[in-house]
Amino acid sequence: MKFNYQIIIEYLGTNFVGWQIQKNGVSIQSLVEKALTKTLKSKIKINGSGRTDAGVHALGQSANFFHKNEISNTFKFLSTVNYFLKKYSISIIDLRRKKLNFHARHSAKKRVYEYLILNRISKLTIDKERAWLVNKSLNIKKMKKAIHHFKGKHNFSAFRASSCTAKSPIKTINKVSIKKLKEKIFIKFESKSFLQKQVRSMVGCLKYVGENKWQPKKIKNIINSKKRKNCAPPAPPEGLYLKEIFY
């Protein structure tokens, strides 16, 4: 008999090569697998809900794994696995037993990403490597107009990385929002899935609109062009958070 478990993972991506196991450095996936293997005393492989790039953070990354034994004591499990992760900016914050056909990536219905901009002159201290510092004052009204052009089903070829392996550039964005609280600007996107660097590329374009380099309607023109060269430079990874996965 085997059991299928989902874990919710929180991490700061600053010192990692990203979520996925890679040869060129330390990944979050590799450290979580090692901690689970030590905790459960058997080789564990996990399926993540999706990749996050180097420097990107997560408040609610999701993964699943199979284990031959039932995990009856959640408190003991979380205490032990987080003990093995204590040297790193990674925490397993929840454990949930799932049906055998549950898959963290394939079963996901919606992913929520949030981007944090600090719009001020002074350098970052508390939010260093956790937000994008933009010195020039941003026009929030224009950014709010512009973001709605991303909503709906579009060909997002202009916003995908050249290394993106997605089969189709067509994605549907269900919800968008921009909120400003004092000097912090929160930009949120909800979709079933995203292309590599899509969110950061969209945020980069919104910054150009906020700086009055572009008018809001230019976003529509960039989407229709389907050409990467028309997109603004992507926002840096440190402001991006994988907030939540819905199933």
C-alpha positions in Angstrom: 0.0 0.0 0.0 1.1 3.6 -0.6 -0.1 7.0 0.5 -0.1 10.3 -1.4 0.8 13.5 0.5 0.7 17.2 -0.4 3.1 19.6 1.3 2.9 23.4 1.2 6.3 25.1 1.1 7.4 28.6 1.9 10.8 29.9 0.8 13.0 32.9 0.0 14.5 32.1 -3.4 17.4 34.5 -3.1 20.2 32.0 -2.7 18.9 29.2 -4.9 19.1 28.4 -8.6 15.3 28.1 -8.6 12.8 25.4 -7.6 13.9 22.6 -10.0 16.9 20.4 -9.5 19.8 21.6 -11.6 23.5 20.8 -12.0 24.7 24.4 -11.7 23.7 25.0 -8.0 21.4 24.3 -5.1 17.7 24.1 -5.8 14.7 24.2 -3.4 13.4 20.8 -4.7 16.7 19.0 -4.0 16.8 20.3 -0.4 13.2 19.4 0.3 13.7 15.9 -1.1 16.7 15.4 1.1 14.9 16.6 4.2 11.9 14.3 3.4 14.2 11.3 2.8 15.8 11.8 6.2 12.5 12.4 8.0 10.7 9.3 6.4 13.8 7.1 6.2 13.1 6.2 2.6 14.0 7.8 -0.8 11.4 10.5 -1.6 10.9 12.2 -4.9 8.5 15.2 -5.1 6.3 16.7 -7.9 6.2 20.5 -7.7 3.2 22.5 -8.8 5.6 24.4 -11.1 9.0 25.9 -11.4 10.0 29.2 -9.9 13.1 30.9 -11.3 16.3 31.8 -9.4 15.5 34.5 -6.9 11.7 34.1 -6.9 10.0 33.5 -3.6 7.0 31.4 -2.5 4.4 31.7 0.2 2.4 28.7 -0.9 4.4 26.4 -3.3 2.7 23.0 -3.5 4.3 19.6 -4.0 3.2 15.9 -3.6 5.0 12.7 -2.9 4.2 9.0 -2.3 5.2 7.1 0.8 4.7 3.4 1.7 3.6 4.3 5.3 0.9 6.4 6.7 2.1 9.6 8.4 -0.1 9.7 11.5 1.6 12.5 13.5 1.6 15.7 11.5 3.2 17.7 14.3 6.1 15.3 14.5 6.5 15.2 10.7 6.6 19.0 10.3 8.9 19.4 13.3 11.4 16.9 12.0 11.4 17.9 8.3 11.8 21.6 9.3 14.7 20.6 11.6 16.6 19.2 8.6 15.8 22.5 6.7 16.8 24.9 9.5 20.0 26.0 7.7 18.0 27.2 4.7 15.3 29.8 4.1 12.7 27.0 3.4 9.8 25.9 5.6 7.3 23.1 5.1 4.1 24.7 6.5 1.5 22.0 6.0 0.9 18.4 5.2 -2.3 17.0 3.6 -3.2 13.5 2.7 -4.6 13.3 -0.8 -6.1 10.7 -3.2 -3.7 8.6 -5.2 -4.5 10.4 -8.4 -3.6 13.9 -7.0 -0.7 15.6 -8.7 0.6 18.9 -7.5 1.1 20.2 -11.1 -1.5 18.5 -13.2 -4.3 18.8 -10.7 -3.9 22.6 -10.2 -6.8 24.7 -11.3 -5.4 28.1 -10.5 -2.0 29.7 -9.6 -1.7 33.1 -8.0 1.4 35.2 -8.3 2.0 38.6 -6.6 4.7 41.1 -7.4 5.9 43.7 -4.9 7.3 47.1 -5.9 8.6 49.6 -3.4 8.2 53.0 -5.0 10.6 55.3 -3.1 13.9 57.0 -3.3 15.6 55.4 -0.3 17.3 52.0 -0.6 15.8 48.9 0.7 16.6 47.5 4.1 13.8 45.3 5.5 12.7 44.4 2.0 16.1 44.0 0.5 16.0 41.1 -2.1 12.3 40.8 -1.4 11.0 43.6 -3.6 11.8 45.7 -6.7 13.0 49.2 -5.7 11.7 51.8 -8.3 12.9 55.3 -7.5 10.9 57.2 -10.1 7.3 58.0 -9.0 4.8 55.6 -10.7 1.4 56.6 -12.0 -0.9 54.0 -10.4 -4.0 55.2 -12.4 -2.3 54.5 -15.7 -1.0 51.1 -14.4 -4.5 50.1 -13.3 -5.8 50.9 -16.8 -3.0 49.0 -18.5 -3.2 45.8 -16.4 -6.7 45.1 -17.7 -5.4 44.5 -21.2 -3.7 41.3 -19.8 -7.0 39.9 -18.6 -8.6 37.1 -20.7 -7.3 34.6 -23.2 -4.3 35.8 -25.3 -1.3 34.7 -27.2 1.5 35.8 -24.7 4.4 35.1 -27.1 5.7 38.6 -26.5 6.0 37.9 -22.7 7.7 34.5 -22.7 11.4 33.7 -22.2 13.3 32.2 -25.1 14.0 29.2 -22.9 10.3 28.6 -22.1 9.3 25.0 -22.8 5.5 25.4 -22.7 3.8 23.8 -25.7 1.5 26.8 -26.3 1.9 30.5 -25.8 -1.9 30.9 -25.3 -2.9 31.5 -21.7 -6.0 32.8 -19.9 -5.6 35.3 -17.1 -8.7 35.2 -14.9 -8.0 38.0 -12.5 -5.6 41.0 -12.3 -5.2 43.7 -9.6 -2.9 46.5 -8.5 -3.0 47.9 -5.0 -0.9 50.7 -3.4 -0.4 50.8 0.3 1.8 53.8 1.1 5.1 53.1 -0.8 4.3 49.5 -1.6 2.6 48.4 -4.9 1.1 44.9 -5.0 0.5 43.5 -8.5 -1.5 40.3 -8.7 -2.2 37.8 -11.5 -4.4 34.6 -11.4 -4.3 31.9 -14.1 -4.3 28.2 -14.4 -0.7 28.4 -15.7 1.9 30.9 -16.8 4.8 31.0 -19.3 8.4 31.3 -18.1 9.0 34.9 -17.1 5.5 35.9 -18.2 4.6 37.6 -14.9 7.9 39.5 -14.6 7.6 40.6 -18.3 4.1 41.9 -17.7 5.3 43.8 -14.6 8.2 45.3 -16.5 5.7 46.7 -19.1 3.4 48.0 -16.3 6.5 49.9 -14.9 7.0 51.6 -18.3 3.4 52.7 -18.2 3.7 53.9 -14.6 6.8 55.9 -15.6 4.8 57.5 -18.5 7.1 56.0 -21.1 4.1 54.2 -22.6 0.3 54.8 -22.7 -1.8 52.0 -21.2 -3.2 51.0 -24.6 0.3 50.0 -25.8 0.0 46.8 -23.7 -2.7 45.6 -26.2 -0.4 46.4 -29.1 2.4 44.4 -27.6 0.2 41.4 -27.0 -1.1 41.6 -30.6 2.5 41.8 -32.0 3.5 38.5 -30.4 7.1 39.7 -30.6 9.4 39.5 -27.6 11.4 42.5 -28.8 8.4 44.8 -28.2 8.2 43.8 -24.5 9.9 45.9 -21.8 12.7 44.3 -19.8 11.4 41.8 -17.3 11.1 42.9 -13.7 13.8 41.4 -11.4 13.0 38.0 -9.7 13.3 39.3 -6.1 9.9 41.0 -6.2 8.0 37.9 -7.3 6.0 35.6 -5.0 4.2 32.4 -5.9 1.3 33.1 -3.4 -1.1 30.2 -3.7 -2.2 27.2 -5.7 -5.8 26.2 -5.9 -7.1 22.7 -6.7 
